[in-house]
Amino acid sequence: MPLYQYECASCKVKDKPLRFDVVKPMVEASHPENCGKCGENALRIFSPTPNSFGWRLTDASHEVGNPDELERDI
C-alpha cells in the first residue's frame, strides 16, 4: 500500500507545520485525514520519489575522497 504524507497547519514543530505519514489503499487516497495530535483536517502534500533512470553511483563513490562516478545499471 502507498505511503501518503500529510501536514497539519494547526500544529507546529520548531515553527514548521507538523508532518505525518499514513499508509492506506489507493482507493482511499482522496479521503481526508485528521491530525493525530489536534484532530483538525490535515492537507496531503506531494512527496517525490528519487529516480536514477538506469544510472547508479559506483562503489568507489561511497569512499572518502573519491569523486562521484556513475555507471549504467540496466
N, C-alpha and C positions, 0 to 999 in steps of 0.2 A: 504494500500500500504506500502511496505517496506521503511525503512529509511536507506539511504546509506551515509557513511562518506567519505569525500574527504579531501585531503591535497594538498596545493599549496606550492611548494618548493621556488617559487619566492617571495612570501610574508612572512614576518616574524612578529611574535608577541612574544615579550620578547625572542628573539633569537631562537624561535621554529617555524616550518612551520605553516602557517595558516590552521586551520581545519574548515570545514563547513559541514552541513548536507543537504541532498537533498531527498525529498520524490518523488518517481516515480515508475511506474509499473515495475514488474519483467522483462517484455519483453524488457524494455529499460535499463536494468542494465548494459549491455556491451557498451552502448553508452557513448562516452566521455563527461565529464562535464568541463565547463570553470569556472575559479575563478571569482567571482563577483567583486573582487577588481581590479585585473590587467588584466583579460581576458585570461590568459595563461591556457593551459590544466592542469587539476588537476588529481592527482593519487587517485584512490579509495583505501581506506585502510580497513583492516579487523577489525571489532569491535565485539568481542564475546559477547554473551548474558549470563547473570548469570543464572545458573541452580541449583535447590535444590534437584532434584531427589527424591521427596517424603518425604523430611525432612524439618522442619522449626524450627526457634528459638521460644521458648515458650515466653509468655507474660512477665514472670518474668525476662527473659534475657535482656529485654529492660530497666529494672530499675537499677538505680545507685547502684553499689556494688554487684550485683548478677552475678554469673558466667553464661556463655552461656550454655543453656540446649537445647537439640534437642528432638523433638517428631515426631513420624511418622504422616504424613499428606497425607493420600491416599483417 
